[in-house]
Amino acid sequence: MRPASAPVTSPRIRKAPGRKPSIPRPKTASLRSVSARIEKRDAGAALASLPADSMSILITDPPYRTVDRHGGSGKLDRWFGSSLTWRQIGDVLAIARSRMRADGVVFVMTNPDGLREAIGALERAGFIRVRPITWNKVAPGLGGGMRHQTEYILVGYLPGSRTLCGADLVSVPTVGPNTANRYPTEKPADLGRELARIASIGRGDHVVDPFCGSGALLVGSAERGARVTGYDVAGAAVKRASERLVKPAPKTPTKAPAPTRKASKPSLEGRLTAGKPAYRNSAREAKPKVRKVTR
Ligand SMILES: C[S@@+](CC[C@H](N)C(=O)[O-])C[C@H]1O[C@@H](n2cnc3c(N)ncnc32)[C@H](O)[C@@H]1O
């Protein structure tokens, strides 16, 4: 079990003989430095393809199907057309459980309507001491009826799980509806950052979001140097998450532009004619010949 206080990404300076010391990038390093993999795959099948002991943290906001306030199915049905019952999500979590390292932890989001079913799903999947972290959405936005000011992030432990540190209430503003490129149900990257901090995620961790959407919940882990993997069945999600997390392939260096020629000193001829109009040499403007008249 990793002690909670262990510094995970403290900068160290490694000296190699004859070389300049290399300074590891700070936690806030650009995401271009991370090891990230985003795949268009079904969550269950993708998790089943991972080797045992290969994942240390699972952070996800699954496409849960809940009954909404008007008695119909929640809006995830309309957005994704592939929402799942908590029983189905529990089956996916059970596969994840069998791939987790001994010190692993899962973070699974739910709204208050699905809280009971979600806790049952985690317990059936084999996680213990399931408890919620409350997410205060700060400004939950406009909408009809009673809006949810809070949602929950359920924490599921294993017998050897690492110790989490922090409070069980996180306050992070939601992603506003007018945010450019906003993915439906996109969560704030700061929420993922909070969870990464609570779980002391760092280098050596492999963090997976099997329903990654825009990849927002993986950003914090990636920034802390963890290897991150996201799966989603929607092409738009894979595109957005890849743009956000995956290091672009190195570009083939373009041919350097030809150096601009330094204006050379004009030749002697040039210097003599400089400033004089060109027409002085043209036939049209040549001086009329003086005709010699003999008397
Ligand atoms: C609630 S959204 C995730 C939003 C994400 N956390 C974000 O911040 O952008 C759930 C995602 O699950 C995806 N999904 C639905 N069924 C899936 C399946 N069987 N396997 C993988 N992804 C699935 C949907 O396409 C959707 O992008």
The ligand as an ORCA input file, in Angstrom:
! r2SCAN-3c Opt
* xyz 0 1
  C     -21.814     10.359    -19.142
  S     -20.870     10.191    -20.574
  C     -19.212     10.466    -20.040
  C     -18.879     11.928    -19.976
  C     -17.431     12.162    -19.614
  N     -17.171     11.853    -18.248
  C     -17.018     13.597    -19.913
  O     -16.678     14.331    -18.966
  O     -17.045     14.005    -21.079
  C     -20.927      8.479    -20.859
  C     -20.203      7.993    -22.104
  O     -20.327      6.571    -22.179
  C     -20.306      6.214    -23.545
  N     -20.817      4.835    -23.669
  C     -22.086      4.387    -23.686
  N     -22.130      3.039    -23.754
  C     -20.842      2.622    -23.784
  C     -20.219      1.344    -23.853
  N     -20.926      0.210    -23.878
  N     -18.860      1.289    -23.852
  C     -18.112      2.428    -23.834
  N     -18.650      3.663    -23.784
  C     -19.996      3.770    -23.749
  C     -21.149      7.272    -24.216
  O     -20.843      7.379    -25.583
  C     -20.747      8.530    -23.416
  O     -19.729      9.243    -24.078
*
